[in-house]
């Protein structure tokens, strides 16, 4: 299973689609798990926002960074960023 960090998914999403990535609610409970939950799954979720193709300016919530990468088709963009 490929693992993603919050920062690399946020950078790829901004570069490829011009969209922003946010954490869900910023609570103390969620902040305690940053190192673990940012990689694959978040109890509070991740929010993608911006001018989405065909939808106008809106927001979508995802449970994991893997879901964001899959739906946004960012696999190749992230691989390219990892190589250099």
N, C-alpha and C positions, 0 to 999 in steps of 0.2 A: 504494500500500500504506500503510495506517495504521500508524504507529509508536507504541509504548506505552513509558512509563517504568516502572521497577520500583515507584516510590512511588505512582503513580496507579493501577496495577493492584492493589497491596496495599490501598490505601484503598478502592477500589471493591468489592473482594472482601469486605473487612471490613464495609462499610456494607450491601451487598446480601445477602450470605449469612452473615455472621458468621464467616467462615473466615480463616485466617492464610496468608500467603504467605512462603515462605522460599527462600533460594538453596540450591542443592545443596551440595556440598562447598565449603568456603571455603578454597581453596588459593591460594598465591601466584600461580600461573599464571592462575587464574581472576580474581583481584583485579586483575591487570595490565590486563585487558580490560574492566573495569567499564563505562567510558563507551560502548564499542561493543556489548558482548554483552548488557548489561541491556536494551537497546531491543528486540531481536527474538529473539536466539538466545543460549543459554548452553551452553558446553561441559559444565558440571556440572549443568545443568537447574534447574528450579524445582519446589518442593514446595508443594502446597496441603494444609493440614491443618485438622482441626476436626471438628465434628459434621455430617457430610454427610447430606443428606436421603436416607433410605432405606438408608444404609450404616452409620450409627452413627459413632463417632469413628474416623477413619482418615486416611491420607495418600495422595496421588496425585502422581506425578512427571510433569512436562511438560517438553518440550524448549525451548519458547519461550513468551514472554509472550502472543504472539498466540494460541497454543493455549489458554492459561488463559482469555483473554477469550472466545474462541469457545465453549468447552465450558461456561463459567460464565454465558454470556449477559450479559456486562458492557458491551457496546458502548454502549447507551443511558445506562447509569450513568456511564461515563467521559465521554461527550459532554456530559452535563449538568454534570459537574464541571469540564470545560474551559470551559464558557460562563460559569460564575460560581458 
